[in-house]
């Protein structure tokens, strides 16, 4: 069974500056049970995608120190291509998850970059 972490890595398409592209396949494991018959990507999976992006920017693993704000405006459905924009406003990272038409989430979080 593939983990959500592995699925995030395999969903990653490219990075240009601090904008990351992902294709969230219909078989993404976080859809299982969330919700049967009407799957959507859970907020925690979107936060994990944000951590993946910050880790790529910093070149090392990170974990959440604090989530200052998390607003989930629209559901991410299966077979979605999403763009994740990361901005740094020390000590927080601003995360915007969107596609070409709508915003899915806005997250403000700080990380512990001493994770091994």
N, C-alpha and C positions, 0 to 999 in steps of 0.2 A: 504494500500500500504506500502510495506517495504521500509525503507530509505536506502541510501548507507551506512550510519553508522551502521545500524542494519545488513545489508548484510555483511559488513566487519567482524563484530563479529561472525556471523553465518558461515562465510567462513573459519575462523581461525581453524586450526587443532591442532597444537602443537607448543611449544617453547622448544628448546634445546640450552642452553647458550643464545647467542644473535642471533640465527637463528630461524625464524618463518616460519611455513608452512601454506599455504592457498590453498583451492580449490575454484576457481572462477567459479561457476556454470553458465550455459548458461542463467539462469534467473536473474543473477546479475543485479540490476536495472540501473546501470550506462551504460549498453549496449544499453538501450532504446534510440533510436535516434542517436546513435554513432557507427556505421552508419547503416541505414536501408539496410538489405541484406548482409552486410559485417561487423558485429559488432566487435569492439575492445574496450579494456578497456581504457578510457580516462586517460591522464596524471594526471589530478587532483585527480582521484580515486586512482591512484598509490601513490600520495603524501598523501592522507588520510590514506592509508594502512601503510605508513611509520610513520605517526603520531600515529596511533594505536600501532605500535610496540614500539615506543619511550615511549609512555604512560605506556605500560606494564612494560618496563624496570624500569622506574622511580616510578611506583606505583601511578601515579596521572595523571589527564588530562593535556594535553599541547596544545598549539596552535603555529602556525608558527610565528617565529620572522623574519627570513630571509631565502630565498632560494639562496644559493651561486651559485649552479650549478644544472641543471636538464637536463640530456641527456636521451632521450627515443630512444633506438637503434632498438628495435623490438616490434611489436604489441603483446599485451597479448590478446589472443583469448578466446572465451567461452570454458568452460570445461578444463581450464588450472590449473595444480598444480604448484604453484610458491613458491619460497623460498626467504625470505627477511632477509638479513644479515645487522646487525646494528653495526657500530663501532663508538666510541666516540673519537673525536679529538677536545677537548674544544676550542672554544664554539660550534663547529659544530658536527653533526652526519653524518657519511657516510652511505648511504643506497644503497645496491645492491639488485636488484630484478632480479631473474633468475630462470631457471629450470636446469635440468641436462645437457642440450645441449647448451643453449644460454642465453645471458644477455639481459634483457628487458630494465632495466633502472639503471642509476647511479644518485644519488641525494645527494647533500651536503646541509644541512640545519641546522639552529639553531632554538631553540624553546623557547617559554616563558613558563616556568613551574610553573608560579604563577596562571595559569588558574584554575578557580573553577568549 
